[in-house]
């Protein structure tokens, strides 16, 4: 199976250099390849190879960043005209160059970020600038939110997320997200679904620290359009999973007349590598239609013997009066790189409109 780090192949660098030499005259193709494929290259993981590419590229660039940034912009425009199927992640060394070399020159970096992100996203590279230059960068990102390119508009939203996964957090925006809100306001009706999804993810980040802010936005934006309703619904997902009472109420998710019956764990003992199976009957006892958000939670046993809850969505739809639904679900316990399972007692619960209706115990074995 091909590894992510293998995108940095001889073929990739040769294709890149065919374009790069037209922009950066100092580059010698064979010398560049020798520097890349040094004695340590095979032992490097993806991020190390990416950083190594940044360093090798820098060895051929002007020392003054403003001049290097101009070359980077021209290079990116030329690269954008080429077909690079399957190679997009490999070019992360271009925004990394700006992040690594440009922090002393905000003006040149901003211009370069705007150009480069239209080829390869600069959502990670922009964040150190937000930390170091919060006011001018937020002002710039507000301008970007009205840019003609949807790539740049997305950078305004994705780059300003308080808790962007795999990236450095922005402590000031976690504490006070109010500077982000005008950016999201500009993008709430964006024609690009890619941008709108970023807005939703930004809202979801904010919700983890400021649920009332997202509740206010949900009420304010509700009904503007189907697309905007989808943004706030996706942006509210953490609050809905957590059973946030006011957000549940906003979506009309009331559990009082929804009954859970015949909850059974069909595999009370599960081996690591196999699947947990369970069944349950859900009934709308009301005399009117009722929206039912049906979820289940696994209380995973941790290394210290304590339990950690994770919620999974089954469905969300309208139940007719008296309607009964038989649900049969499986949950895999196959080991994956991002999740380690520990044997012992676990718990499983059924959640209806944010309320845990039933809970049972099962055993996970080696």
SVG drawing of the C-alpha trace seen along z (x, -y; Angstrom):
<svg xmlns="http://www.w3.org/2000/svg" viewBox="-53 -46 77 59">
<polyline fill="none" stroke="black" stroke-width="0.4" points="0.0,0.0 1.4,-3.4 2.2,-5.7 1.4,-9.5 5.1,-10.3 5.7,-8.5 4.2,-11.4 7.7,-12.8 9.1,-10.7 11.8,-11.3 9.0,-11.7 7.3,-14.4 10.5,-16.4 11.4,-16.1 8.0,-17.4 8.2,-20.2 11.7,-21.2 10.7,-21.4 8.5,-24.3 10.6,-25.7 13.7,-26.3 11.7,-28.6 11.1,-30.9 14.1,-30.4 17.2,-30.5 19.6,-29.5 18.1,-26.0 20.2,-23.2 18.0,-20.2 20.4,-17.4 22.0,-19.2 18.5,-19.9 17.6,-16.1 20.9,-15.2 20.1,-17.6 16.6,-16.1 17.6,-12.5 20.3,-12.7 21.3,-9.9 18.4,-10.6 15.6,-10.9 14.3,-7.3 14.0,-7.6 12.0,-10.8 8.2,-10.8 5.8,-12.9 6.1,-16.1 9.9,-15.8 10.1,-15.3 7.8,-18.4 10.0,-20.5 13.1,-19.1 11.7,-20.3 11.2,-23.7 14.8,-23.9 16.2,-22.7 14.0,-25.2 15.3,-28.0 18.9,-27.2 18.1,-28.5 15.9,-31.4 16.9,-35.1 17.8,-35.6 15.5,-38.7 12.0,-37.3 10.2,-40.0 12.1,-38.9 11.6,-35.2 7.9,-35.8 7.6,-37.3 9.2,-34.2 7.0,-32.0 3.9,-33.8 5.1,-33.5 6.0,-29.8 2.6,-29.1 0.8,-30.7 2.8,-28.5 2.3,-25.4 -1.5,-26.0 -1.6,-25.7 -0.1,-22.2 -2.0,-19.0 -0.9,-17.6 -3.4,-14.8 -2.6,-13.0 0.1,-15.5 -1.8,-18.3 -0.6,-17.4 3.0,-17.3 2.9,-21.0 2.4,-21.9 6.1,-23.0 5.0,-26.1 2.8,-27.5 5.4,-26.1 8.0,-28.3 5.9,-31.4 5.3,-30.3 9.0,-29.4 10.7,-32.3 8.1,-35.1 7.1,-36.0 9.3,-39.1 7.7,-40.5 3.9,-40.6 3.1,-42.6 5.0,-40.2 3.6,-37.2 0.0,-38.3 0.4,-38.8 2.1,-35.4 -0.5,-33.6 -3.3,-35.1 -1.7,-33.8 -0.4,-30.4 -3.7,-29.4 -5.3,-29.4 -3.1,-26.5 -2.6,-24.7 -4.4,-25.7 -2.6,-28.0 -4.9,-27.3 -2.0,-26.0 0.6,-28.6 -1.6,-31.6 -2.1,-30.7 1.3,-31.8 0.7,-35.2 -2.7,-35.4 -1.0,-34.8 1.8,-37.3 -0.2,-40.0 -3.8,-39.4 -5.4,-42.8 -3.9,-43.3 -4.4,-39.6 -8.0,-39.6 -8.6,-42.8 -7.0,-41.1 -9.0,-38.0 -12.2,-40.1 -11.1,-41.5 -10.3,-38.0 -13.9,-36.9 -15.0,-39.1 -12.3,-37.9 -13.3,-36.8 -11.6,-33.4 -13.4,-30.9 -10.0,-29.5 -9.1,-32.8 -12.6,-33.2 -12.2,-29.7 -8.8,-30.7 -10.6,-33.6 -12.8,-31.1 -10.7,-27.9 -7.6,-29.8 -9.4,-31.6 -10.9,-28.5 -10.0,-28.6 -9.3,-24.9 -8.3,-23.8 -7.4,-20.1 -3.7,-19.2 -2.8,-22.9 -1.8,-25.2 -4.8,-26.6 -5.4,-30.4 -5.8,-31.0 -7.1,-34.6 -9.9,-33.4 -10.7,-30.5 -11.1,-33.1 -13.0,-35.7 -14.3,-34.6 -16.1,-37.9 -13.5,-39.1 -14.3,-36.0 -18.0,-36.6 -18.0,-39.4 -15.9,-37.0 -18.5,-34.3 -21.3,-36.8 -19.8,-37.6 -19.6,-34.0 -22.9,-32.6 -24.4,-32.7 -21.3,-31.9 -21.9,-30.2 -19.2,-27.6 -20.2,-24.6 -16.5,-24.2 -16.5,-27.6 -19.9,-27.1 -18.7,-23.8 -15.7,-25.7 -18.0,-28.3 -19.9,-25.4 -16.7,-23.9 -15.6,-27.3 -18.9,-27.6 -18.5,-24.1 -15.1,-25.2 -16.6,-28.2 -19.4,-26.1 -16.9,-24.1 -16.0,-27.3 -18.9,-29.6 -22.1,-27.6 -24.4,-30.6 -22.6,-32.5 -23.4,-29.7 -27.0,-29.4 -27.5,-33.2 -26.1,-32.8 -28.4,-29.7 -31.4,-31.8 -30.2,-34.8 -29.5,-32.8 -32.3,-30.4 -34.5,-30.4 -32.3,-32.7 -31.8,-29.8 -31.5,-26.1 -27.8,-26.4 -27.5,-28.6 -29.7,-26.3 -27.3,-23.5 -24.4,-25.6 -25.9,-26.2 -27.0,-22.6 -23.6,-21.2 -22.0,-24.0 -24.2,-22.9 -23.3,-19.2 -21.1,-19.2 -23.8,-20.9 -26.5,-18.5 -24.3,-15.5 -23.7,-17.0 -27.4,-17.3 -27.3,-21.1 -30.9,-21.9 -31.4,-25.2 -29.9,-24.0 -32.1,-20.9 -35.1,-23.1 -34.1,-25.3 -34.5,-22.3 -37.7,-21.1 -36.0,-18.0 -38.1,-16.9 -37.7,-13.4 -40.7,-13.3 -43.0,-11.3 -40.4,-9.1 -40.1,-5.6 -37.2,-3.2 -38.1,0.4 -36.5,3.9 -32.9,2.5 -30.7,5.5 -26.9,6.0 -26.7,9.0 -23.0,9.5 -22.4,9.0 -18.8,10.2 -16.9,8.6 -13.3,9.5 -11.0,6.7 -11.2,6.9 -14.9,7.9 -18.1,5.8 -20.6,4.9 -24.2,5.5 -27.3,4.1 -31.0,3.6 -33.7,1.3 -37.2,0.3 -38.0,-3.5 -41.6,-4.6 -43.3,-8.0 -46.1,-8.0 -47.2,-11.5 -50.3,-12.3 -48.4,-14.5 -45.3,-14.2 -42.1,-14.3 -38.5,-14.9 -36.3,-12.2 -32.5,-12.5 -31.4,-9.0 -27.8,-8.4 -25.9,-6.0 -22.9,-6.4 -20.0,-4.1 -18.3,-4.5 -14.9,-3.3 -12.7,-1.8 -9.4,-3.7 -5.9,-2.6 -6.6,-4.0 -9.8,-2.0 -12.1,-5.1 -14.7,-5.5 -14.7,-8.0 -17.9,-8.7 -18.2,-9.1 -21.5,-9.7 -22.4,-8.4 -25.4,-9.5 -27.8,-6.9 -30.5,-9.1 -32.6,-12.2 -36.0,-12.2 -39.7,-12.8 -41.7,-10.0 -45.4,-9.8 -47.8,-9.5 -47.5,-6.0 -44.7,-5.0 -42.3,-2.3 -38.9,-1.7 -36.7,1.4 -33.0,0.4 -30.1,2.8 -26.6,1.5 -23.0,2.6 -20.0,0.8 -16.5,2.0 -13.8,2.6 -11.2,3.2 -7.9,1.5 -7.0,-1.6 -4.0,-3.9 -6.0,-6.7 -7.8,-4.6 -6.5,-2.0 -9.0,0.3 -8.6,1.6 -10.3,4.8 -12.8,4.6 -16.2,3.4 -17.7,0.9 -21.1,-0.8 -23.5,-1.4 -26.4,-3.9 -29.3,-4.9 -29.9,-8.6 -33.1,-10.2 -33.1,-14.0 -30.2,-14.5 -31.5,-12.4 -30.0,-9.0 -33.0,-6.7 -31.3,-3.4 -27.8,-2.1 -26.2,1.4 -22.8,3.0 -20.8,5.2 -17.3,6.8 -14.5,6.2 -11.9,9.0 -8.6,9.5"/>
</svg>
